[in-house]
Amino acid sequence: MFEYLNIEEKLLYLRSVIAETIEKDMLQSKKVRNRALLNRVLDYLLSSPAIEVSSPSIVRYLKSDGVRTLPNTINGYLELIFSSKVVNKCERYDIHGKRSLKTLYKTYLADPSLYASYPRSRGNLMIGHLIENIVFNEFISRGYEVSVGKILKGEIDFVVSRGDKVAFVQVAY
C-alpha cells in the first residue's frame, strides 16, 4: 500500500488513476470523437455526486457554458463512463406506480475521494451528497440491489432489496 505524506501527493495519485482509467478504459477501447466533451461530462458527474441526471439535463448544463451537443452523444459518453466503473448509475423506481423510470437516474462515485481530486478541488463541500454516496457504495458492496425511490411529491433515497426483502432508506446529514 502506498503512503502519501501530503495532500498534494494524494491528489496527484488520484488524478493519475482517473487519467489512466480515462485513457485505457474509455479512449483506447472506444472511438471518442470529442475528448474534451467526455472530460466535461466526467467532470460534471464527479463534481455532483448523488444528483439526478439525464442526458437532456447535461446538454442544458453544457449549453449554458457555450458547448453544443446532442443527448445521443451524451448518452454514449455516459455509457463509457458507467462501464469504466468510475461513476455508478442508480435507476429510479416509481414506488406508487411500481415501475422503473429509465430516463432519470442518480449517479454515485465509485470512490468519494474522486469528488475532491478530479480535476480540481471543490470549493463547496456537499457533505449530505457525499454521505448518500457512501451509503450507496456500502449497499452495493453488501450485495443489495439499489434504486432511488420516486413517490408522488418526493424521493426516497434508496429502495434496497435482496431476494424478497425490501427496505426504504432515507439518508440525512
Summary of the structure (lengths in Angstrom):
residues: 173
radius of gyration: 16.8
end to end distance: 31.6
largest distance: 51.8
contacts: 470
relative contact order: 0.14
helix: 45%
strand: 24%
